[in-house]
Amino acid sequence: MVDAKNMAKLLERFAQAVYAHDRENPTHNTWGIGMAYFDIERLGLEEGEELLPGVVLQADGGVSGNFRILCDGLHDQGEEQETEEEVVEAVSSEEVVAPAGAPAQMPQIRPPF
């Protein structure tokens, strides 16, 4: 179990993160905080526990030591993913004629006896 002073700091960080998220994304509704299941157990908390008014704790399988703000918005919606496609001809449209010849004669190497 985490002592009260550390738990107060943690809850303060949660509140700051929720506030920052809501400030940057006013159209999204924050509903939870996602943490790794290991961290939830280590802190002595329970999944589904309401940490802040209207904000519940959710195990989301993330990286240990981090938490995420969970909301109902799509954060990648405004960003357009531009992909550059390169067209490559698999079969040439030109005929290339190359002379067929024997490779240059290599000198014969004999091992010493």
Backbone as CSV, one residue per row, in Angstrom:
resi,resn,N_x,N_y,N_z,CA_x,CA_y,CA_z,C_x,C_y,C_z
1,MET,0.846,-1.177,0.000,0.000,0.000,0.000,0.887,1.235,0.000
2,VAL,0.487,2.224,-0.751,1.223,3.475,-0.877,0.787,4.401,0.254
3,ASP,1.756,5.145,0.798,1.399,6.053,1.890,0.557,7.223,1.363
4,ALA,-0.084,7.925,2.269,-1.045,8.973,1.918,-0.393,10.116,1.147
5,LYS,0.842,10.453,1.478,1.522,11.567,0.808,1.760,11.244,-0.666
6,ASN,2.241,10.049,-0.948,2.467,9.647,-2.342,1.163,9.484,-3.113
7,MET,0.123,8.977,-2.446,-1.175,8.844,-3.110,-1.749,10.219,-3.444
8,ALA,-1.549,11.198,-2.566,-2.019,12.557,-2.833,-1.299,13.149,-4.044
9,LYS,-0.002,12.906,-4.166,0.758,13.380,-5.331,0.257,12.717,-6.609
10,LEU,-0.025,11.424,-6.528,-0.512,10.692,-7.686,-1.875,11.228,-8.132
11,LEU,-2.776,11.430,-7.192,-4.097,11.963,-7.534,-3.996,13.378,-8.097
12,GLU,-3.036,14.149,-7.605,-2.814,15.490,-8.134,-2.349,15.410,-9.592
13,ARG,-1.462,14.485,-9.899,-0.990,14.300,-11.284,-2.137,13.848,-12.192
14,PHE,-2.991,12.982,-11.689,-4.157,12.566,-12.459,-5.039,13.772,-12.777
15,ALA,-5.311,14.592,-11.774,-6.167,15.764,-11.962,-5.536,16.738,-12.956
16,GLN,-4.224,16.935,-12.879,-3.536,17.825,-13.812,-3.624,17.296,-15.244
17,ALA,-3.451,15.994,-15.403,-3.507,15.390,-16.731,-4.913,15.484,-17.324
18,VAL,-5.927,15.241,-16.509,-7.309,15.343,-16.981,-7.613,16.788,-17.372
19,TYR,-7.167,17.739,-16.569,-7.396,19.147,-16.868,-6.703,19.539,-18.165
20,ALA,-5.449,19.122,-18.350,-4.703,19.451,-19.567,-5.363,18.823,-20.792
21,HIS,-5.813,17.587,-20.669,-6.492,16.921,-21.786,-7.772,17.647,-22.150
22,ASP,-8.572,17.986,-21.149,-9.844,18.662,-21.411,-9.637,20.065,-21.976
23,ARG,-8.555,20.711,-21.593,-8.246,22.044,-22.122,-7.856,21.946,-23.597
24,GLU,-7.044,20.950,-23.947,-6.579,20.798,-25.325,-7.635,20.169,-26.243
25,ASN,-8.559,19.421,-25.688,-9.586,18.718,-26.466,-10.967,19.012,-25.876
26,PRO,-11.502,20.198,-26.099,-12.763,20.564,-25.443,-13.968,19.747,-25.909
27,THR,-13.887,19.104,-27.074,-15.033,18.333,-27.562,-15.033,16.890,-27.065
28,HIS,-13.967,16.465,-26.373,-13.878,15.094,-25.869,-14.300,15.043,-24.414
29,ASN,-14.895,13.940,-24.030,-15.292,13.728,-22.636,-14.374,12.688,-21.999
30,THR,-13.636,13.099,-20.983,-12.753,12.182,-20.269,-13.599,11.296,-19.374
31,TRP,-13.385,9.992,-19.470,-14.154,9.073,-18.638,-13.278,8.175,-17.768
32,GLY,-11.962,8.144,-18.037,-11.141,7.245,-17.240,-9.657,7.510,-17.339
33,ILE,-8.940,6.794,-16.508,-7.482,6.808,-16.503,-7.040,5.368,-16.696
34,GLY,-6.219,5.148,-17.708,-5.741,3.804,-18.012,-4.360,3.575,-17.438
35,MET,-4.188,2.446,-16.797,-2.900,2.068,-16.220,-2.664,0.583,-16.455
36,ALA,-1.417,0.172,-16.341,-1.094,-1.249,-16.401,-1.668,-1.932,-15.158
37,TYR,-2.107,-3.164,-15.336,-2.704,-3.905,-14.223,-1.713,-4.051,-13.070
38,PHE,-0.434,-4.227,-13.401,0.603,-4.351,-12.374,0.643,-3.108,-11.482
39,ASP,0.560,-1.919,-12.094,0.604,-0.679,-11.320,-0.627,-0.506,-10.449
40,ILE,-1.765,-0.929,-10.950,-2.996,-0.829,-10.153,-2.867,-1.680,-8.901
41,GLU,-2.370,-2.906,-9.059,-2.177,-3.798,-7.909,-1.123,-3.250,-6.955
42,ARG,-0.028,-2.733,-7.511,1.075,-2.221,-6.693,0.638,-1.035,-5.844
43,LEU,-0.248,-0.198,-6.399,-0.725,0.976,-5.668,-1.850,0.655,-4.694
44,GLY,-2.343,-0.559,-4.734,-3.422,-0.948,-3.826,-4.773,-0.428,-4.272
45,LEU,-4.912,-0.160,-5.557,-6.185,0.328,-6.098,-6.921,-0.821,-6.761
46,GLU,-8.146,-0.566,-7.177,-8.943,-1.585,-7.848,-9.458,-1.045,-9.167
47,GLU,-9.521,-1.937,-10.158,-10.052,-1.537,-11.455,-11.515,-1.140,-11.299
48,GLY,-11.901,-0.035,-11.925,-13.267,0.468,-11.830,-13.467,1.453,-10.702
49,GLU,-12.439,1.652,-9.884,-12.526,2.582,-8.769,-12.575,4.015,-9.303
50,GLU,-13.452,4.843,-8.743,-13.584,6.234,-9.170,-12.552,7.071,-8.433
51,LEU,-11.544,7.555,-9.190,-10.457,8.322,-8.597,-10.804,9.796,-8.478
52,LEU,-11.400,10.336,-9.508,-11.852,11.722,-9.548,-13.335,11.685,-9.915
53,PRO,-14.079,12.744,-9.674,-15.504,12.718,-10.029,-15.717,12.425,-11.512
54,GLY,-16.348,11.300,-11.804,-16.641,10.898,-13.167,-15.486,10.235,-13.899
55,VAL,-14.365,10.020,-13.234,-13.185,9.428,-13.863,-12.846,8.146,-13.114
56,VAL,-12.917,7.010,-13.838,-12.659,5.712,-13.222,-11.299,5.178,-13.655
57,LEU,-10.768,4.269,-12.871,-9.497,3.630,-13.164,-9.750,2.394,-14.011
58,GLN,-8.978,2.246,-15.088,-9.179,1.140,-16.012,-7.838,0.489,-16.326
59,ALA,-7.757,-0.825,-16.237,-6.555,-1.553,-16.645,-6.615,-1.693,-18.159
60,ASP,-5.615,-1.129,-18.841,-5.662,-1.164,-20.300,-4.457,-1.836,-20.925
61,GLY,-3.632,-2.491,-20.124,-2.519,-3.239,-20.677,-1.396,-2.385,-21.207
62,GLY,-1.276,-1.166,-20.745,-0.210,-0.284,-21.197,1.111,-0.589,-20.506
63,VAL,2.059,0.291,-20.709,3.393,0.142,-20.148,3.367,0.485,-18.662
64,SER,4.061,-0.295,-17.873,4.128,-0.058,-16.440,4.842,1.262,-16.162
65,GLY,4.334,2.014,-15.212,4.945,3.289,-14.845,4.318,4.476,-15.536
66,ASN,3.380,4.256,-16.438,2.708,5.328,-17.157,1.202,5.218,-16.968
67,PHE,0.526,6.333,-17.192,-0.927,6.289,-17.237,-1.402,7.086,-18.437
68,ARG,-2.611,6.798,-18.879,-3.187,7.445,-20.035,-4.558,7.985,-19.691
69,ILE,-4.924,9.074,-20.348,-6.259,9.626,-20.183,-7.156,8.948,-21.220
70,LEU,-8.250,8.384,-20.770,-9.188,7.697,-21.658,-10.378,8.609,-21.902
71,CYS,-10.732,8.780,-23.174,-11.849,9.660,-23.504,-12.648,9.058,-24.649
72,ASP,-13.730,9.734,-25.009,-14.594,9.230,-26.076,-14.275,9.848,-27.437
73,GLY,-13.183,10.577,-27.549,-12.816,11.216,-28.817,-11.769,10.438,-29.573
74,LEU,-11.635,10.777,-30.838,-10.611,10.184,-31.694,-9.510,11.214,-31.873
75,HIS,-8.338,10.940,-31.341,-7.256,11.915,-31.384,-6.548,11.957,-32.729
76,ASP,-6.625,10.927,-33.538,-5.972,10.905,-34.835,-6.874,11.410,-35.948
77,GLN,-8.041,11.916,-35.607,-9.019,12.310,-36.594,-8.546,13.517,-37.416
78,GLY,-7.904,14.501,-36.809,-7.495,15.705,-37.501,-6.242,15.542,-38.324
79,GLU,-5.455,14.546,-38.043,-4.205,14.330,-38.746,-4.436,13.453,-39.965
80,GLU,-3.983,13.943,-41.104,-4.084,13.135,-42.312,-2.759,12.423,-42.524
81,GLN,-2.850,11.167,-42.696,-1.662,10.365,-42.936,-1.357,10.392,-44.427
82,GLU,-0.299,11.096,-44.804,0.083,11.147,-46.204,1.078,10.027,-46.484
83,THR,0.723,9.207,-47.443,1.623,8.131,-47.831,2.074,8.377,-49.254
84,GLU,3.347,8.278,-49.466,3.901,8.483,-50.786,4.072,7.126,-51.440
85,GLU,3.445,6.968,-52.584,3.530,5.702,-53.284,4.513,5.827,-54.430
86,GLU,5.355,4.840,-54.565,6.324,4.810,-55.649,5.912,3.717,-56.621
87,VAL,5.796,4.088,-57.892,5.402,3.128,-58.913,6.671,2.576,-59.537
88,VAL,6.780,1.282,-59.536,7.944,0.600,-60.093,7.455,-0.384,-61.140
89,GLU,8.123,-0.360,-62.322,7.761,-1.310,-63.368,8.379,-2.665,-63.041
90,ALA,7.554,-3.684,-62.984,8.054,-5.019,-62.704,8.624,-5.653,-63.970
91,VAL,8.077,-5.288,-65.120,8.549,-5.803,-66.397,8.915,-4.595,-67.245
92,SER,10.084,-4.629,-67.834,10.549,-3.507,-68.625,9.783,-3.406,-69.932
93,SER,9.572,-2.199,-70.374,8.910,-1.999,-71.655,9.932,-1.870,-72.781
94,GLU,11.218,-1.797,-72.439,12.283,-1.692,-73.424,13.017,-3.025,-73.526
95,GLU,13.509,-3.312,-74.780,14.290,-4.521,-74.981,15.763,-4.141,-74.963
96,VAL,16.523,-4.810,-74.143,17.950,-4.551,-74.051,18.675,-5.760,-74.602
97,VAL,19.545,-5.507,-75.582,20.299,-6.591,-76.183,21.716,-6.503,-75.653
98,ALA,22.157,-7.549,-75.018,23.513,-7.610,-74.493,24.228,-8.764,-75.142
99,PRO,25.492,-8.555,-75.511,26.212,-9.659,-76.155,26.465,-10.782,-75.162
100,ALA,26.241,-11.975,-75.640,26.500,-13.142,-74.808,27.916,-13.594,-75.103
101,GLY,28.721,-13.701,-74.088,30.103,-14.100,-74.301,30.599,-14.897,-73.127
102,ALA,31.693,-15.537,-73.356,32.304,-16.321,-72.290,33.007,-15.362,-71.342
103,PRO,33.004,-15.690,-70.083,33.720,-14.830,-69.156,35.210,-14.867,-69.458
104,ALA,35.904,-13.846,-69.099,37.341,-13.764,-69.358,38.033,-14.964,-68.727
105,GLN,39.073,-15.428,-69.411,39.797,-16.593,-68.911,40.553,-16.217,-67.651
106,MET,40.313,-16.990,-66.612,41.011,-16.791,-65.351,42.271,-17.633,-65.375
107,PRO,43.381,-17.105,-64.870,44.582,-17.935,-64.829,44.379,-19.125,-63.904
108,GLN,44.904,-20.254,-64.341,44.723,-21.466,-63.569,45.734,-21.458,-62.421
109,ILE,45.271,-21.743,-61.243,46.124,-21.746,-60.063,46.353,-23.202,-59.661
110,ARG,47.630,-23.547,-59.498,47.956,-24.887,-59.092,48.531,-24.842,-57.695
111,PRO,48.108,-25.744,-56.839,48.662,-25.767,-55.502,50.096,-26.308,-55.514
112,PRO,50.936,-25.816,-54.620,52.301,-26.338,-54.573,52.310,-27.765,-54.020
113,PHE,53.250,-28.579,-54.543,53.362,-29.961,-54.064,54.415,-30.088,-53.037
